[in-house]
Amino acid sequence: MKKIFISLILTAVFAIPKVSAQEANFELAGKFTQSNVKKYLGSGNVSPNWLENSHLFWYSYKTADGRFYWFVDPDKRSKRPLFDNNDLAAKVTSITHKAYNVHDLPIKKIEFEKNSQSSFTFEMDDLKFKYNMKTQWVSKIDTVKKEKKEAWKSYSPDSTYIVFARKHNLYLMRSNDTDSVETQLTTDGERWFSYQSKGGDTTSDKRLSARVYWFKDEKKFYTMRYDMRQVKEMAVINSVANPRPTIETYKYSMPGDEHVGIPHLEIYDLASETWVKPQLEKWKDQSIKAYRPSKTSDKLFAIRKKRTCDELEVVRINTSSGDVTPLFSEQSKPYFNDQMHQLHLINEGEELIWWSERTGWGQLYRYDSNGKLKNQITKGNFVVGQVARIDTASNAIYYPAYGKEKGFDPYYSIYYRTNFDGSGTRLITPEEANHHFSMPATDEHANYFVNNYSRVDQAPKAVVRDKNGTVIMELETMDLSRVKELGWSFPEKFVVKADDGVTDLHGVIWKPFDFDSTRKYPVISYVYPGPQTEAVVRDFTVTARYNTALAQLGFVVVSVGHRGGSPKRHKYYHTYGYNNLRDYALKDDMFALQQLANRYHYIDINRVGIFGHSGGGFMSTAAMFTYPDFYKAAVSSAGNHDNNIYNKWWGETHHGVKEIKKKTKQKQEQNDSTTVEAHEDEYDISFQSKIPTNPSIAKNLKGHLLLVHGEIDNNVHPANTMRVVKALMDARKRFDFMMIPNVRHGFSQYSPYFEKMLWYHFAEHLLGDYRNNVDLDLP
């Protein structure tokens, strides 16, 4: 009886049915890779080529009927062909005796002749031609001279002089000097404290490029060289180099390093043949950024910023005497917003326009030449982006703002026009979309601009507007009919709350095009932690990099912002992750997915994947280790898993360093007696604490992790991933690992291969599809 009972139990156990695996739709995914889908698409944007000193422009645009070239006159509201493709091809063929595809002419380098609005040159089939729009006459000028790339030449604005570097020092020569007479300008350059662009280059007698910045009047130039001599080195190994592996070493400052690269600004006066070396030192290990006036060379402006990243000063430099005049200073806790901060010189520095987060919202302020605040230009609970155009003839400034229009996605670039004194603010791109702006360079022709705009759920459109924002011409709207024939459709936007329950987070969902509302789909989160940008797509895209194709395998792919992710929102939002570089983004991502699962019945919250590159690789791995019961599978590529060995700027800005003041004693002799005074004029930098790392919590892994890195990545060193590998091996965890040979931070020619490995990983571990004989048609 006992045997029968045991037998029944075993029968019952083995009778439990297995969950049937779902097959990934590799065929549908393959249709929507970047290499495949581009054949079904034309141009998305109009890139205007403005004629010099004019409001006229031309552009090329590709549709299903071919690539065409257009000439636009906004004054006349006219758009006409730059030339007739068939006619031009026939006339070139009569010269070259070769046939051409009239739907896609191999035209290169169209250049209108100076002061001409009808005559231009172009290159085609290694020949240079001239075309007259009035007569439609084509004439051959010459064969195209294949110019040698001479990157070592730093030309003066009028190409009178050339400056270059040799053996780490600077040399000057006239560009038209057939004897190539060289004048050596410096003798103090050395390796790692060099005037060369690449300060570690040891090439002996070659002419090399230099860090040289000319003033427009050609009277002076300045250089910025960095003292890297005491900075420690990093190295990567190229294992597939021939005939044997090679080692590449480079200087690399890490967070908390005692020695970092120190900038030195030096100005050369051609007339007096003298160097001016302004004394810009104010803070230990400070950074310097210089700004030139547009025409004159008598002064230079600079921002010097503390290594603590929370205090800076704007100064004016007399380029003849080297005198440094502080204009104004500012503090911003915990750090300055490097992505948005900006300084603009008006009328050769008579006025300055400055971007500041002093109210928590990034706004523009106007200062006079002595650093006195004249007025605040923009005001409100929104963020001003990078200024697009300053019109000094009209005293007007054009700029994008984020979050100014209520009800709009706060990440959309919406453009405005405001006078210098803060008056006359006008919305000039009113559509709820992500806008782009291009206006003629000269103020007297700043009456029109080309505006491209789109959204992830709206096709790109290009129009011409006048300076007040009125549409005067419609240029192009992207044709999506052919890609829709493939089965493509727009992704969906959504808004959820952050983990605090009140902050709005914006995101996008991609679903399979063969979507079945009765099924439940695994969800995959595409992530990037910021804080300099978020991964969420705002502009129109068919592929969204990997997201569209990945969804076709049988997934719902999601990309959503999070607190600490973007500088386009309030200062509190984008600095949320300060001193918490590992964990700040994770709760928001998890809570966003949970809300979507509550909202949409087709999302299976028990099968969650996550992937990302660089910071996204770091975040996806951190998610697997921090919430191992929620995230089941991840693909982590080129992740900075240990920010203690990532670059100084990233770690010290976003995690924090502190200033340690030192009292130094100075002896002074007065009337045969000695006095001792204490001064606080020196300080050191101390890393606040070690940044939390992924290797430290690798033991928590439960799901399926694929780690990928480029072997010669000199941005995020492969050691970041290898430390995770070691920690996982020490913890006896199973994982997948792929090192890609001979690639840096981007995966270059191996990106298609990596994409297919990403497909395989999620198909296996979220769908249960372990087929390994699928023809993925790898390039």
C-alpha positions in Angstrom: 0.0 0.0 0.0 2.9 2.3 0.9 4.5 1.6 -2.5 1.3 2.4 -4.3 1.0 5.8 -2.4 4.5 6.8 -3.2 3.9 5.8 -6.8 0.8 8.0 -7.0 2.8 11.0 -5.5 5.5 10.6 -8.1 3.0 10.3 -10.9 1.3 13.4 -9.7 4.6 15.3 -9.5 5.8 14.3 -13.0 2.3 15.0 -14.4 2.6 18.7 -13.6 2.5 20.3 -17.1 5.5 22.4 -18.2 4.9 26.0 -19.1 5.1 26.1 -22.9 7.7 28.4 -24.3 6.8 31.3 -26.7 8.7 31.6 -29.9 10.4 34.9 -30.6 9.4 36.5 -33.9 12.9 36.9 -35.3 11.6 37.5 -38.8 9.4 40.5 -37.8 12.2 41.9 -35.7 14.6 41.6 -38.6 12.4 43.9 -40.7 12.9 46.8 -38.3 16.7 46.9 -37.8 18.3 50.2 -38.8 20.0 48.6 -41.8 16.7 47.2 -43.2 14.3 50.0 -42.4 16.3 52.8 -44.0 15.5 51.4 -47.5 11.8 52.3 -46.8 12.4 55.8 -45.6 13.3 59.2 -47.1 14.6 62.3 -45.4 13.2 63.3 -42.1 14.5 66.9 -41.7 15.4 69.8 -43.8 19.0 71.0 -43.3 19.1 74.5 -44.8 22.3 75.7 -46.4 22.1 79.5 -46.1 23.7 81.6 -48.8 26.4 83.9 -47.4 24.9 87.3 -46.3 21.5 86.3 -47.5 18.1 84.9 -46.3 18.1 82.5 -49.3 18.9 78.8 -48.8 19.0 75.4 -50.5 18.5 71.9 -49.3 18.3 68.3 -50.5 15.5 66.0 -49.5 14.9 62.3 -50.3 11.5 60.8 -51.0 10.3 57.6 -52.5 10.8 59.2 -55.9 14.4 60.1 -55.3 16.6 62.8 -53.9 15.8 66.3 -55.0 17.5 69.7 -54.5 15.5 72.8 -53.7 16.1 76.5 -53.7 14.0 78.7 -51.4 13.4 82.5 -51.3 11.4 83.2 -48.1 10.8 86.9 -49.3 9.0 85.6 -52.4 7.5 82.6 -50.6 9.0 80.5 -53.4 10.5 77.0 -53.6 11.9 75.8 -56.8 14.2 73.0 -58.0 17.9 73.9 -57.7 18.2 72.1 -61.0 16.3 69.4 -62.9 17.9 66.0 -62.1 17.4 64.6 -65.6 18.7 67.7 -67.3 21.8 67.9 -65.1 22.5 64.2 -65.4 22.3 64.4 -69.2 24.7 67.4 -69.4 27.2 65.8 -67.1 27.0 62.6 -69.1 27.8 64.5 -72.3 31.0 65.5 -70.6 32.0 62.3 -68.8 30.3 59.8 -71.1 29.0 58.0 -68.0 25.4 57.2 -67.0 24.0 58.3 -63.7 21.0 57.4 -61.6 18.8 60.4 -61.9 16.9 59.4 -58.7 20.1 59.6 -56.6 22.8 61.7 -58.3 26.2 61.3 -56.7 26.6 65.0 -56.1 29.0 66.3 -53.5 30.0 69.7 -52.1 27.6 72.2 -53.5 29.1 75.7 -53.0 27.5 79.0 -54.2 30.0 81.5 -55.5 30.6 84.6 -53.4 28.0 87.3 -53.9 26.1 85.1 -56.3 22.5 83.8 -55.9 22.4 81.8 -59.1 25.8 80.2 -59.8 27.4 77.4 -57.8 30.0 74.7 -58.1 29.5 71.0 -57.4 31.5 67.8 -57.4 30.5 64.6 -59.2 32.4 61.6 -60.3 35.7 63.1 -59.2 35.2 66.2 -61.3 34.3 69.7 -60.4 31.5 71.5 -62.3 29.9 74.9 -62.4 26.2 75.4 -62.8 24.2 78.5 -63.7 20.6 78.4 -62.5 19.5 81.1 -64.9 20.8 79.4 -68.1 20.9 75.8 -66.8 24.5 75.7 -68.2 26.9 73.1 -66.9 30.6 73.4 -67.5 33.5 71.3 -66.3 36.0 73.3 -64.2 38.6 70.7 -63.2 39.2 67.3 -61.7 38.7 67.2 -58.0 42.0 67.6 -56.3 42.2 65.0 -53.6 43.5 67.2 -50.8 45.6 65.5 -48.3 44.2 65.7 -44.9 46.6 68.1 -43.2 45.1 68.2 -39.7 48.3 69.7 -38.4 47.4 73.1 -39.9 45.7 75.7 -37.6 44.9 78.4 -40.1 44.3 82.1 -39.1 40.8 83.4 -40.0 42.0 84.8 -43.4 44.4 81.9 -43.9 47.4 84.2 -43.7 49.2 82.1 -41.1 49.5 78.5 -40.0 50.4 77.4 -36.5 51.4 73.8 -35.8 53.2 71.8 -33.2 56.4 69.8 -33.3 58.1 68.0 -30.4 55.4 69.6 -28.1 56.2 73.2 -29.1 54.5 75.7 -31.3 55.7 77.0 -34.7 54.3 79.7 -37.0 54.6 80.0 -40.8 52.9 82.0 -43.6 50.5 79.9 -45.6 51.8 81.2 -48.9 55.5 80.9 -48.1 56.8 78.4 -50.7 60.0 78.1 -48.7 58.0 77.0 -45.6 60.0 79.3 -43.3 59.1 78.3 -39.8 59.4 80.4 -36.7 59.5 78.6 -33.4 57.3 80.3 -30.8 57.8 78.2 -27.7 60.6 76.2 -26.1 58.9 75.0 -22.8 56.6 72.4 -24.3 57.2 68.8 -23.2 55.4 65.5 -23.2 52.1 65.7 -21.1 52.6 69.5 -20.8 52.4 70.0 -24.5 51.1 72.5 -27.0 50.0 69.6 -29.2 46.4 68.4 -29.4 47.6 65.0 -28.3 50.0 65.8 -25.5 51.3 62.2 -25.2 52.4 61.8 -28.8 56.1 61.1 -28.9 56.5 61.4 -32.7 59.8 63.2 -33.3 59.8 65.6 -36.3 56.3 65.4 -37.6 54.1 68.5 -37.8 51.1 68.0 -35.6 47.9 69.8 -34.7 48.0 72.2 -31.8 45.4 73.7 -29.4 45.3 77.1 -31.0 42.3 79.5 -31.1 42.7 82.6 -33.4 41.0 86.0 -32.8 39.1 87.1 -35.9 41.3 90.1 -36.6 44.4 87.8 -36.9 46.4 89.9 -34.5 46.5 87.3 -31.7 45.7 83.7 -30.8 45.5 81.8 -27.6 46.3 78.3 -26.5 45.1 76.1 -23.8 47.6 73.4 -22.7 47.2 71.0 -19.8 49.8 70.0 -17.4 49.2 66.2 -17.2 52.7 65.2 -16.1 51.7 63.9 -12.7 48.4 62.4 -13.8 48.4 58.6 -13.5 48.1 56.4 -16.6 45.5 53.9 -17.8 46.1 51.2 -20.5 44.0 49.1 -22.8 45.2 46.1 -24.9 44.2 45.4 -28.5 44.4 41.6 -28.6 43.8 41.3 -32.3 46.5 43.7 -33.5 49.1 42.2 -35.9 51.6 40.8 -35.6 51.1 40.8 -31.8 48.8 42.5 -29.3 49.5 46.1 -28.6 49.2 48.2 -25.4 47.8 51.8 -25.5 48.5 54.0 -22.5 46.9 57.3 -21.8 46.5 59.8 -18.9 43.3 59.5 -17.0 42.2 61.4 -13.9 39.9 59.4 -11.6 37.7 60.8 -8.7 39.7 61.9 -5.7 43.1 61.7 -7.5 45.7 64.0 -6.0 47.0 65.0 -9.4 44.7 66.1 -12.2 45.2 68.0 -15.5 45.8 71.7 -14.9 44.9 74.1 -17.7 47.2 76.9 -18.7 45.9 79.7 -20.9 48.5 81.7 -22.9 48.1 84.4 -25.5 50.4 85.2 -28.4 50.7 88.7 -30.0 52.0 88.4 -33.6 53.0 92.1 -33.9 55.1 92.2 -30.8 56.1 88.5 -31.0 55.5 88.2 -27.3 53.5 85.8 -25.0 51.1 87.0 -22.4 50.4 84.5 -19.6 47.5 85.8 -17.4 47.5 84.8 -13.8 44.2 83.0 -13.7 44.9 80.8 -10.6 42.4 81.2 -7.9 41.5 77.7 -6.8 43.5 74.6 -6.6 42.8 72.2 -9.6 40.4 74.7 -11.1 39.0 74.4 -14.7 39.1 77.2 -17.2 36.9 77.8 -20.2 37.6 80.8 -22.5 35.3 82.9 -24.7 36.5 85.1 -27.6 34.8 88.3 -28.8 33.6 87.9 -32.4 35.8 90.6 -34.0 38.4 92.1 -31.8 41.4 90.7 -29.9 42.0 93.3 -27.1 40.2 91.2 -24.5 39.3 87.6 -23.7 36.7 86.3 -21.2 36.9 83.2 -19.1 35.1 81.1 -16.6 37.2 79.6 -13.8 35.5 76.9 -11.7 36.5 75.2 -8.5 37.2 71.5 -8.5 34.3 71.1 -6.1 32.1 72.0 -9.1 29.9 74.4 -7.0 31.6 77.8 -7.4 32.8 79.7 -10.4 33.9 83.2 -11.5 33.6 85.1 -14.8 36.6 87.2 -15.6 37.8 89.6 -18.3 41.4 89.3 -19.5 43.4 92.1 -21.0 45.2 90.3 -23.8 48.1 92.9 -23.9 48.9 93.2 -20.2 47.5 89.9 -19.0 45.5 91.7 -16.3 42.6 89.7 -15.0 39.4 91.5 -13.9 36.8 89.5 -12.0 33.3 90.4 -13.2 30.9 88.3 -11.2 30.9 85.0 -9.3 28.2 82.4 -8.5 27.6 79.4 -6.4 25.4 76.5 -7.2 24.8 73.6 -4.8 25.5 70.8 -5.2 27.0 71.4 -8.6 26.7 73.5 -11.8 24.6 72.2 -14.6 27.3 71.7 -17.2 24.9 70.7 -20.0 22.9 74.0 -19.9 25.2 76.7 -18.5 26.4 79.3 -21.1 28.0 82.7 -21.5 27.4 84.9 -24.5 29.3 88.0 -25.4 27.3 90.9 -26.9 28.9 93.6 -28.9 32.5 92.5 -28.2 31.8 92.0 -24.5 30.0 95.3 -23.8 27.3 93.1 -22.4 27.2 89.5 -21.2 24.3 87.1 -21.3 24.5 84.4 -18.6 22.5 81.3 -17.8 21.9 80.5 -14.1 19.9 78.2 -11.9 20.0 80.6 -9.0 16.2 80.3 -8.6 16.2 76.5 -9.2 15.0 77.1 -12.8 17.6 77.8 -15.5 17.1 81.3 -16.7 19.0 84.0 -18.7 20.5 87.2 -17.1 22.1 90.3 -18.7 25.3 91.9 -17.2 27.2 95.0 -18.3 30.9 95.0 -19.2 31.9 95.5 -15.5 29.9 92.5 -14.3 26.9 94.4 -12.9 23.5 92.8 -13.3 21.3 94.9 -15.6 18.2 92.7 -15.7 16.9 89.2 -15.8 15.9 88.3 -19.4 13.7 85.3 -18.8 11.5 84.5 -15.8 9.2 81.6 -14.8 8.9 78.0 -13.7 10.7 76.5 -16.7 14.2 75.8 -18.0 15.8 77.8 -20.8 18.0 75.7 -23.1 21.0 76.5 -25.2 20.5 79.9 -26.9 19.9 79.3 -30.7 20.5 82.9 -32.0 21.3 86.3 -30.7 20.3 89.2 -33.0 22.2 92.3 -31.9 20.6 94.5 -34.5 17.2 93.9 -32.9 18.4 93.2 -29.4 16.6 90.0 -29.4 17.4 86.5 -28.3 16.0 83.2 -29.7 16.0 80.2 -27.4 14.3 76.9 -26.6 12.6 76.4 -23.2 11.4 73.3 -21.5 8.1 73.1 -19.5 6.9 76.7 -20.1 3.8 75.7 -22.0 1.4 74.1 -19.5 0.1 70.6 -20.6 3.1 70.1 -23.0 5.7 67.3 -22.5 8.3 69.3 -20.4 11.1 67.8 -22.5 10.0 69.3 -25.8 12.2 72.1 -27.2 9.7 75.0 -27.7 11.2 78.2 -29.1 10.7 81.8 -28.0 11.9 85.2 -28.9 12.6 87.8 -26.1 14.2 91.2 -26.1 17.4 91.8 -24.1 15.6 93.8 -21.5 13.2 90.9 -20.9 10.2 92.4 -22.7 8.3 91.2 -25.7 8.5 87.5 -25.1 6.8 85.6 -27.9 6.1 82.0 -28.6 7.4 81.3 -32.1 7.0 77.5 -32.4 3.6 76.8 -30.9 3.0 73.2 -31.9 3.3 70.6 -29.1 6.3 68.8 -30.5 10.1 68.8 -30.3 11.4 71.7 -32.4 14.7 72.6 -34.1 15.8 76.0 -35.3 18.0 77.4 -38.0 18.4 81.1 -38.9 20.8 83.1 -41.2 24.1 84.1 -39.6 24.0 87.8 -40.3 21.7 90.0 -38.3 20.4 92.0 -41.3 19.0 88.7 -42.7 17.6 87.3 -39.4 14.0 87.7 -40.6 13.2 84.0 -41.1 14.1 80.6 -39.7 13.7 77.0 -40.8 11.8 75.0 -38.2 11.8 71.2 -38.2 9.5 69.6 -35.6 8.3 66.1 -34.8 7.4 63.7 -31.9 7.7 60.0 -31.5 4.0 59.8 -32.4 4.1 62.4 -35.2 5.9 62.5 -38.5 8.6 65.2 -39.0 7.6 68.4 -40.7 9.6 71.3 -41.9 8.4 74.9 -42.4 9.7 78.4 -42.8 8.6 81.0 -40.2 9.2 84.7 -39.9 10.9 85.9 -36.8 7.6 86.2 -35.0 6.8 82.6 -35.6 4.2 82.9 -38.4 4.5 80.0 -40.9 5.1 81.5 -44.3 6.0 78.3 -46.2 5.6 74.6 -45.7 8.6 72.8 -47.0 8.3 69.0 -46.3 6.4 66.4 -44.4 8.1 63.0 -44.0 6.3 60.3 -46.1 5.7 57.2 -43.9 3.5 55.2 -46.3 6.2 52.7 -47.3 7.3 51.9 -43.8 3.7 51.5 -42.8 3.3 48.9 -45.5 5.9 46.9 -43.5 3.4 46.9 -40.6 5.1 49.7 -38.7 3.0 52.0 -36.4 3.7 54.8 -34.0 4.8 54.0 -30.4 2.7 55.4 -27.5 3.5 58.1 -25.0 2.6 57.8 -21.3 2.9 59.6 -18.0 3.3 57.9 -14.6 4.4 59.0 -11.2 7.8 58.7 -9.6 8.3 56.6 -6.4 7.5 59.7 -4.4 4.0 59.6 -5.7 3.9 63.2 -7.0 6.6 63.8 -9.6 5.5 63.2 -13.2 7.6 60.8 -15.3 7.3 60.8 -19.1 8.0 57.8 -21.3 7.3 55.8 -24.4 6.0 52.3 -25.1 6.8 50.1 -28.1 4.6 47.1 -28.8 4.8 44.3 -31.3 3.2 45.1 -34.6 1.3 41.8 -34.5 0.1 42.7 -31.0 -2.6 40.4 -29.6 -4.6 42.1 -26.8 -5.5 38.7 -25.3 -1.8 37.8 -24.6 0.5 38.9 -21.8 3.9 40.2 -22.9 7.2 40.4 -21.0 8.2 44.0 -20.5 11.8 45.3 -21.1 13.0 48.7 -19.8 15.6 50.6 -21.9 17.4 52.8 -19.5 20.1 55.5 -19.0 20.5 57.1 -15.6 21.6 60.6 -16.6 22.0 63.1 -15.0 23.1 64.8 -18.2 20.3 63.2 -20.3 17.6 60.6 -20.3 17.2 57.7 -22.7 13.6 58.6 -23.6 13.2 59.5 -27.3 11.5 62.8 -28.1 12.1 63.3 -31.8 10.5 61.0 -34.4 12.3 57.8 -35.1 11.2 54.6 -36.8 13.7 52.3 -35.1 14.4 54.0 -31.8 17.8 52.3 -32.0 17.1 48.8 -30.7 13.6 49.4 -29.2 11.3 48.9 -32.3 13.0 45.7 -33.5 13.3 44.3 -29.9 9.6 44.7 -29.4 8.8 42.6 -32.4 10.3 39.5 -30.8 7.3 39.5 -28.5 8.0 42.2 -25.9 6.6 45.4 -24.7 9.6 47.8 -24.6 9.5 50.8 -22.3 11.7 53.8 -21.9 10.8 56.2 -19.0 12.5 59.2 -17.3 13.3 59.3 -13.6 14.3 61.8 -10.9 18.0 62.6 -11.4 17.8 62.0 -15.1 17.6 65.2 -17.0 18.9 68.8 -16.8 15.9 70.0 -18.7 13.8 70.1 -15.5 14.0 71.8 -12.2 17.3 71.7 -10.4 15.9 69.4 -7.7 14.9 66.9 -10.3 18.3 66.7 -12.1 20.4 66.8 -9.0 18.3 64.1 -7.2 21.0 61.5 -7.6 23.8 63.5 -6.0 26.0 61.4 -3.7 24.1 58.3 -4.8 25.4 57.4 -8.1 24.2 53.7 -8.1 20.7 53.6 -6.7 18.9 56.9 -7.4 17.2 55.8 -10.7 16.1 52.3 -9.8 13.0 52.8 -7.6 11.4 55.2 -10.2 12.0 52.7 -13.0 10.5 49.8 -11.0 7.5 51.8 -9.9 6.9 53.1 -13.4 6.7 49.5 -14.7 4.4 48.5 -11.9 2.0 51.3 -12.7 2.0 50.4 -16.4 1.2 46.8 -15.5 -1.7 48.0 -13.5 -2.8 50.2 -16.4 -2.3 47.7 -19.2 -3.5 44.1 -18.7 -1.2 42.8 -21.5 2.0 43.6 -19.5 3.4 40.6 -17.5 5.0 42.2 -14.5 6.5 38.8 -13.5 8.8 38.8 -16.6 10.8 42.0 -16.5 13.9 42.7 -18.5 16.2 45.8 -18.6 19.1 46.9 -20.8 21.2 50.0 -21.5 24.6 51.1 -22.7 27.4 53.0 -20.7 25.5 54.6 -17.8 22.6 52.4 -18.9 24.8 49.4 -18.7 25.7 50.4 -15.1 22.0 51.0 -14.3 20.7 47.7 -15.8 23.2 45.7 -13.8 22.5 47.6 -10.6 18.8 46.8 -11.1 19.6 43.1 -11.3 21.6 43.2 -8.1 19.4 45.6 -6.1 16.0 44.2 -7.0 16.8 40.6 -8.0 13.3 39.4 -7.5 11.8 42.0 -9.9 14.2 42.2 -12.8 14.7 38.8 -14.4 17.0 39.4 -17.3 19.4 42.2 -18.3 21.9 43.1 -21.1 24.5 45.5 -19.8 26.9 47.0 -22.3 30.0 49.2 -21.6 28.8 49.9 -18.1 30.7 52.2 -15.7 30.1 49.7 -12.9 32.7 51.1 -10.6 32.6 54.9 -10.8 35.6 55.1 -8.5 37.7 54.2 -11.6 35.6 56.2 -14.0 36.6 59.8 -15.0 37.1 62.6 -12.4 34.5 64.9 -13.9 31.7 62.4 -13.6 32.4 61.1 -10.2 33.4 64.3 -8.5 30.5 66.3 -10.1 27.7 63.9 -9.4 28.9 62.2 -6.3 30.8 65.0 -4.7 34.2 66.1 -3.3 34.9 68.3 -0.4 37.3 71.0 0.2 39.8 70.6 3.1 41.3 74.0 4.1 44.8 74.0 5.4 46.3 76.8 7.6 49.7 77.7 6.5 52.1 79.8 8.5 54.2 82.6 7.1 57.1 84.3 8.8 57.4 88.0 8.4 60.4 90.1 9.7 59.5 93.5 11.0 61.9 95.8 12.8 64.3 92.9 13.6 61.5 90.9 15.1 59.8 87.9 13.7 56.0 87.5 13.6 54.1 84.4 12.5 50.7 84.8 10.8 48.2 82.0 9.9 46.6 82.0 6.5 43.9 79.8 5.0 45.2 80.1 1.4 45.6 76.4 0.5 43.3 73.5 0.4 43.1 69.9 -0.6 40.4 67.9 -2.3 39.0 64.8 -0.5 36.6 62.3 -2.0 33.6 62.3 0.2 33.3 58.6 0.2 33.7 55.7 -2.1 31.0 55.5 -4.7 28.7 52.5 -4.2 29.6 50.0 -6.9 28.0 47.1 -8.8 30.7 44.6 -7.8 29.9 45.1 -4.1 26.4 43.7 -4.5 27.0 41.2 -7.3 26.4 38.3 -4.9 22.6 39.3 -5.0 22.2 38.1 -8.7 19.3 35.7 -9.2 18.3 36.3 -12.8 20.1 36.2 -16.2 22.8 38.8 -16.9 24.7 39.4 -20.1 27.8 41.7 -19.7 29.3 43.2 -22.8 32.3 45.5 -23.2 34.7 46.8 -25.9 38.2 45.7 -25.4 39.9 49.0 -26.1 37.3 51.3 -24.5 39.3 54.3 -23.3 36.2 56.1 -22.0 34.7 53.5 -19.7 37.6 51.2 -19.1 36.9 47.4 -19.5 38.1 47.1 -15.9 34.6 48.3 -14.9 33.0 45.2 -16.3 35.9 42.9 -15.4 35.4 43.8 -11.7 31.8 42.7 -12.0 32.9 39.5 -13.7 35.3 38.8 -10.8 32.7 39.5 -8.2 30.2 37.2 -9.8 32.7 34.4 -10.2 33.7 34.8 -6.5 30.1 34.5 -5.6 29.7 31.4 -7.8 27.0 33.1 -9.9 26.2 32.0 -13.5 26.2 34.8 -16.1 27.1 35.5 -19.7 30.0 37.7 -20.8 31.1 38.9 -24.2 34.2 41.0 -24.8 34.2 42.7 -28.3 37.7 42.9 -29.8 39.2 46.1 -31.1 36.3 48.5 -30.3 36.0 51.5 -28.0 32.9 52.8 -26.2 30.7 52.4 -29.2 30.6 48.9 -30.7 31.2 50.2 -34.2 31.0 47.5 -36.9 29.9 44.9 -34.3 26.7 46.7 -33.4 24.6 44.5 -35.6 26.1 41.4 -34.0 25.6 42.8 -30.5 21.9 43.6 -31.3 21.3 40.0 -32.3 22.9 38.7 -29.1 20.6 41.1 -27.2 17.7 39.4 -29.0 18.8 36.0 -28.1 19.3 36.8 -24.5 15.9 38.2 -23.9 14.2 35.5 -26.1 15.8 32.8 -24.0 15.2 34.2 -20.6 11.9 36.0 -20.9 10.2 34.0 -23.6 11.8 30.6 -23.1 12.9 30.4 -26.7 16.3 28.7 -26.7 16.5 28.1 -30.5 20.1 28.5 -31.6 19.7 27.8 -35.3 17.8 30.9 -36.3 19.3 32.6 -39.3 19.7 36.2 -38.1 21.3 37.4 -41.4 24.3 39.0 -39.7 26.1 41.6 -41.8 
